[in-house]
């Protein structure tokens, strides 16, 4: 980049002042608060970007082989991470992360003294522009380094380009979902070994403490899929009842309380019962290419589970629980109904779940969502077609309408892209924000 790191900080400071950051927070209108929050975020990303090469150089001058001549040890610190975290007032983990990004994005020197590009130049460019922060940059670098020995260099470079383009604006859980799918895309042969390693780590601990039971567990995706499907089905039923209930009849439980009660309901019915207690409404929806399933290779996605699983895991699931394979449009299923039907069909909801991955706003699982007509059925004579439907949970449905958001669908079928367009009071430019499943998909 032509600009120095300090130039980026100066621009961010000017943007912060223009947004109203030089005024007391209590004097800011809601729209100004959002703008100031965004400006502070940009400023922090630019400051971190400027500091990353400094942290990398501290790390280089503190490498272990220098012994007592290490820069960190001469300053009285056991490691460069402790030196940096002490000066910055941050955690050692965050210091390690910024050193990692600095080292991976700094120019390198060959053994002959030739200047070489950085290990991850596209991540470095994105960090320098302030489009992604240290957390996203570190996570992308970690993934790329993990699969580097098993992936062609050109594919790895293209994946890096797509990841830095998709990462801005994603929440941590959304970024984790993107990276999990990217790893399955880049290294499909590694899915089964990773899955078996995670399966070996599954645990569940039930302890009684102070009159309450503490349930602690770690479940691999295959083990968790039927558990999550059953609980989601019962929670979704409660949320749907609340949507149209009078104030006095509303279920006052939080979602966490509903989930706890759902687990108890499933177990209560399971005692002495040979039938599936949740009935046909609790299903595991698996999305995999038919050829991959028949060959026993490749990656599959389970609705509501971020981590991809192997074809072998899908076969095991199919033997134990009710599984819906995602073969959409087959058996003469009609996925566009025009004005012939008002409500979207189960087949259409499966197709929209494949496209949207859940609520297009907050990412809630498909079981918690209903299909919303973009052009309303009555007011706009909207059609019951895939291009006119999106998945929304009840809370986001009402919030998007109340706040003035718009939704746009570009493309056809399950590969279309959903965009959320913010109202002017949130973003005066109304720049569309990518939503739905396209946020997590790398192209071939």
N, C-alpha and C positions, 0 to 999 in steps of 0.2 A: 504494500500500500504506500502511496505517496505521502500521506499524512503521518505525522508522528503520533504516538499514543496520547500525548498531551493535547494534540489538536482535537481528538475525539472527546476527551474530557471537557475541553473548552466549549465545544458545540453542545454537549449534553448539559452543561451548566447554563448556557444561554437558553436552551429549550426549557429547562426547569424554571428559570426566571419568567419566561414568556407564559408558562402554564400557570403561574401564580405561586410558585414555591417560595418566593421572598415575602409572602404574607402569612399571618398566623393561620394555622390549619382550621381553627374555629371560624374564620371569616370566609372560608371557601364554600362555594355552592357544590352540590353533588357532582356535576359535570367537571368542575375544576379539581375536585378531589381525585377523580379518576385520572385526569390529565397529569396532575402532580405525581400521583402514584406511578404512572407510566414513565414520567420523566426521571423520577428517582431510580426506577428500575434500570433505565438506560444508562444513567450516570454510574450506578454500581457496576454494570457490565463493562463500561469503558474503563473504570478504575481498575477492576480486576484484570482486564486485558492488558493494561499498562504495567501492572504489577507482575503478571505471569512470567515474563522473561527475567525479571529481577529474582523471583523465587527460583527459577530454573538455574540461574547462575549461582545463587547461594547454595543450591543443592550440588551443583558441579564442584564448587570449591569446598564442599563438605563431604565429598564421597569417602567411603569407608577406607579405601586404600591409603588415604593421606594420614590416617592415624591421628596422632596428637596435633598434627599440623592442619587438621580440618578447621575450616572457618568457624563452624558452629561450636566445636570444642574449645577453640581459642577464646570464644566469647562466653564459655561456661555452660553451654547447652549440650545435651546428649545427642541431639540430632538436628538437622536443618529444619525439620518440621516443627520442633519445639521452639527453635529460635524465631521462626516466622509467626507461629501462632501466638507467642508471647508478645511480639511487637504489634501484631494486628488485633489482639484481643479476641481471637477466634479459636475454634477447636483445632486440635492436631489433625483430625480427619480432613477438615477444610484446607488446612495448609498442605497436606499431602496431595489433595486434589489439584490445587493451583500449581504445585510443583510439577505434577504429572502433565498438566495441560501446557505449561511453559516449556517443558522438555520436549514434548511431542510436536510442538508447533514452532520451535526455534530452528533457524538454519543450522546445517551440520557441516562438518569439515571431514574430508576424506583423509586417508593415511598419507596421501601425497600433498596435503594442504589445499586441495581443491574445495571450493565452496559448493555445497550440495543443498538442494531444497529441503525443507523440513519434512519430517516423517508423515505429517498429516497437514498438508498445506491448505486444504479446503476448510478444515476445522479452524485452522489459524486465521484464515481470511474472515470467517464468520465471527470468530471471537473479536478480531480487530474491528470489524464493522459494528460490533455491539448487538448483533442479531441473536446470538445465543450466549448464555452465561457459563460459568465454570462447571456447574453441575451437569448440564447437558453435554458440554464439550468433553468432560471427563468420562461420562457414560458412553458416548459415541466412540471415543478413543479406546476405552476398555474393550468394547465389543469388537472393533476392527482388529485390534491386536490379538484378541482371543482366537479369531478365525483366520488370521493372516496366513498361517502355514497350510491351510486346506482350501484356500480360495485364490483363483487367478488374480493377478495384480490389477488387470484392467477392470474386472468385476468389482474388486475391492474399491478402486478409485471411484467408480460410478456409484457404488453404494454410499461412499462418503459424501459425494455430491448430493445425492437424494436425501440423505439423513439430515444434513445441515439445512436443507431447504424445508424439510417437514417439521423439524424440531421447534422452531420459534413459536411461542404461544402455547405449547403443550404443558399441561400440568405434569408433576412428577409421575403420577400413575399412568397418564397417557403416554409419556415418553417411554416408560418401562414397557408398555404394550407394543409401541412402535419397535423398540429394540429387540424384543422377544420375537416378533414376526420377522424382523430383518435377519436375525440369526438363523431362523428356520429357512428363510429364502436363500441365504448365502451358503448354509452348511446343512442341507437336509439329512446327510448321512450321520450327522452328529446328534440328531434329535433323540434317537433311541438310547444311545449311551447316556446322554444327559438325563433322559427320563428315568432310566433305571437307577442312576445315582441319586436322583431326588426321591425316588420311591423308597430306596433304602433308608432315607432320612425321615420318613413319615413317623410322627409321634402323636400321642394324645394323652394328656394328663388331667385327671379330675381330682381336685383337692378341696377339702372343706376347711374354710377359714372364717372365724368370727361369725358363724351362722350362715355363711354364703358359700356356694361352691364355685371354685375357680376352674374354668375349663381352658386349657392351653393346648394348642395343637399346631402341627405343621403337616399339611397334606399335599401330596403331589397332585397334579391336575387330574390324573385318572381316578384317584381315590376321591378327590374333592367334587368331581363333576356331578355324581348323583346326589351327594349331600347338598350341594348348592342348588341343584335343580328343584329338589323337594322343598327346601326352605324358601326359595324364590317364589315358587308357586303359591305357597300359603301367604307369604307377605303381599304378593301382588293381589290376591283376593281381598285382603284387608284394605289395601290402598284403593282398589276399585270401589269397594263399598263406601269408603269415605268421600269419594269424588261427588256423589250425588246424595249424600246423607244430610239430613237437617242438623243444625248445630248441636242440638241435644242428643242426637243419635250417633254422632261421630265417634270413631274409635280414637281415644286420647293417647294411645300408646305411641312411643317413638318407633322408628324403624328398627333400632337396635333391640327394643323390647319385643317387637313383633318377631324378630329373628329368633330371639331366645325362646319365645313361646312356641314358635313353629318347630324348633328342634324338639321341644318337649312333646308337642302333639304327635310328631312322627314317631318318636320312641314309645309314647303311650299306646298308639295304635299298633305298633309293631309287636308289642308283648302278647304272645299267644295268637298272633294273626299271621296267616300264611299268605295273605293277599297284599298287594302294594297299597299302603294306606292312603296315599295321596291321589290314587286314581290316575286316569289318563291325562290329567292336566299337568302333571309333573313329568316332563320328558327331558332327555338329554339330546340337544340338537347338535349334530356333528356335521361339519362341512369339509368335504374332502373330494378330490377328483376320483371318479369311479375307477379309472385305470390304476391310480396309485393304490386304492384300497384293494383291488383284486391282486395287484402285484406285491402288496405288503410293504411298499416303500412310500417315501414322501411325508409331508406334514399335513396335519388336520387341525382345524380350529373347532373348539367347543363353545357354543354360545354362553357368554357370561364368564368365560375363563380366558385370561390374557395369554397364558403360556401355550404355544403350539404343542401338540402331542404327535406321536408316531402312528403310522397305520396299524402297527401291531397292537398298540393300546386301544385303538378304535375297535379292533376285532374283539378284544377282551371285554370292552364295555358293552358291545352288542350282545354278548352272551349273558350278561348279568342284568341289565336294566333296559327300560324302553328307550330306544334310540331312534331318532328321526334322521335319516341320511339326507343331506341337502342335494337332492336331484330335482331341481326346480324346473317347472314347465313340463315335466314328464307326465305320462298317462293323461294327456289332453287337458291338463290343468290350465285354466284360463287365468292369466295374471293381470289382464286389463279388462275391466267390466264396464267402462264408460258410465252411463246413467242407469244401467240395468240393475245395479245393486247399490245400496247406500253404504253398507258396512263392508270393510275390507275382509276378505276371506282368510282362513288359516294359511293357505298356500301363499297369498300375497304377503301376509305378515312374516312368513319364513323368508320370502325373497327380500323384504325390506330389512329384516334382521341381518341378512347377509350383506346388504349394502351399507346399512347405517351402524351395525354393530351394537345397537342399543339406543338410548336417548341421544339425539343428535346434539343436545346442549350439554348435559352433565355426564353422559356416558353410562347412566343406569342400565342394568341388564335388560334384555328384550322382554323378559317375563314381567317386568314392572311397567312396561310401556303400552300405550295404545296407539293406533295409527291415526294421525291427524291429517285431514284434508287441507292442503295449502289453499286452494280455491274452495271456499266453503260449499257444502252440499246444497243448502237452501239459498243462502244469500247470493252466491256467485255461480250457481248451477255447476258446481265442481264435479269432476268425474272421479270414479273409484278406480283409478289407474295408478301404477307404480310411480309415474312421474309427478303425480299430484298428492303423494302420500309421504309422510316421514314419521319415524318413531319418536314419540315424546312421552316422558313420564308426566304425571299429573302436575307436579310442582312447576316444571319447566314450561308446560303447556300454558298455564295461567300466567306465569311470569313473563314469557316472551310476548304474549298478547298485551299485557298491562304496560310493559316498558316500551313497546313499539318496535320490536325486532321484526325483520322480514326473513323469510327462508326462500332460497332459490335452489332448484335442482337442474344441473347441467348434464346432459347425456341421456342415455337410454338404459333401462334395465338395472340389474344389480351392480353394474360397473359405473353408474352415474356418480357425479360428485355433488354433495350437498354443501351449500354455503349459508352461513348465518350472517345477516347484514345488520350491524348495530344501529340503533337510533342516533340521530344527530347529537343528542345530549351526552352520549357516551363517546362517539367518534364523529366529529363534524364532517369528515371526509367520507364516512360510511364505507370504509374499506371492507369488502367481504372477507369472512373468516372461514377457512376450510373446516368442515365438520364431518361427522359420520366415519365410516370405515376407511375412506380414502386417506385419512390422516395417518394411517398405520401401514400403508401398502407401498412396497417398493416395486417398481416395474422391472421386467426382465431385462 
